[in-house]
Amino acid sequence: MHRSPHHVRSIAGAWLLKAVSIIVGSLALAACVVYEPAPYQAASTYDRAWTAAIGAMQDQGVTINEQDRASGVLRGNRGAAGVTAVVRTRPDGRVQVEFNATGTSSDPGLVDRISGSYNRRMGR
């Protein structure tokens, strides 16, 4: 079978196009870089509890007057009621948060509502 020069050039051109495509594709894949994900520093359990305690008190209308993170004590007021939150790390590494209120005769459910807000903020 006799092939015309034009037919031979089109076959050679098709092979050249395929070869160039393979080379370019290989180089493109070689140029892809996968980076190691940046380490994510999650907030410590204490930090989460501290922030949630502040937010829970504020959710219930408590104005925070004192924050002593080193000792884990928050103090605030809502009307005549005084509210205290104590955040501490227990020996087993778990964090304990305790809410107390004084002068709540007009609002006996305040501590329960603060505790509920705290639990919601902690995803419980």
N, C-alpha and C positions, 0 to 999 in steps of 0.2 A: 504494500500500500504506500502510496506516495503522498507525503504531507507537504502542503505549501509552506513557504517561509513565514507567512502570516500566522498560520495555525501553530507552527513551532514556537513562534514568539509569544503567542497568547498562552500556550501551555507553560513555557518558561516563566512568563510573567505571573501566572497563577501560583506556580511553585515559589517564586521569589516573594510574592505577597504573603503566602502562608508562612514562609520561613521568617520574614520580617515580623509578622504578627506574633509568632511564637516567641521570638527574641524579645520584642517589646513587652509582651505579656509577662515573660519571665522576669525581665528587669523591673517591671511595675510591682510584681509580687515581692521581689527582693528588696524593693525600696520601702515596703510596709514595715513599720516598727510597732511592736506591741510593748507598751510601757507597763511596768509594774504599778498596780494601783497605789495611790498615795495612802499611807497609813491613816486610818480614821481613829482619832482619839475621842472615844466616847466619854461623855461626862461621867464622873465617878458617881457611885450610888449616893454618896453623901451630898455631892453637888446637886444631883437631881432632887433629893429629898429637901434640901435647903431651899431651892428655888420653888419647889411645889408647895412648901409650907408658907413661904411668903405669898405666893399667888393665891393659895386657899384662904388665907386671912384677908387678903384684899378682895377676893371674890365675895366675901360676906360682909364687906363694908368696914373692916377693921383698918384703922389708920395705924401704920407701924411707926412707933416712936423710937425704938432702939433695936439695932441689929448688931449682935456680937457673934460673928461667924466663928471665931476661935473657940468660944465657949459653947457655941451652938444655941444661943438664946435669942429669941425674938420677943419683943413686947410691944403691945399696941392697945388701942382703945376703940370701942364702938359705943358711943354714948357714954353711959355710966359704967359699962362693963370693961374690965381690964382683961386682956387676953395674953397668955404666954404660950410660946411654942418652944420646946426643947428638942434639938436634933442631936443625937449622939450615936457614935459607932460602938456597937457592942463587941465584947471580946471575940465572938465568933465571926466578926467582920460584917454582920448585918447592921443596918441602920434602923434606929428606933426614933420615932417622932411622937411626941406627946403634946397634946393641946390641953390647956387649963384656962378657966375663966373665973373671975370673981365679979360680984355685983351683977349677976345675970338674972335676978328675980323677975325682971320685966321681959327677959328673953331666954328662957331656960333651954331652948334648943340650939343656941348659938354654937356650942362646942361640937354638937353632932353635925351641924351644917358645915362647919369648917372641916371636920374630919371627912365628910362626904366629898367636899371640894378637893381636898388633898388626895383622896383615893382616885378620883376622876383624873386629876392631873398626873398621877402616877400610873394611869392606865389600868386601874383595878376595877 
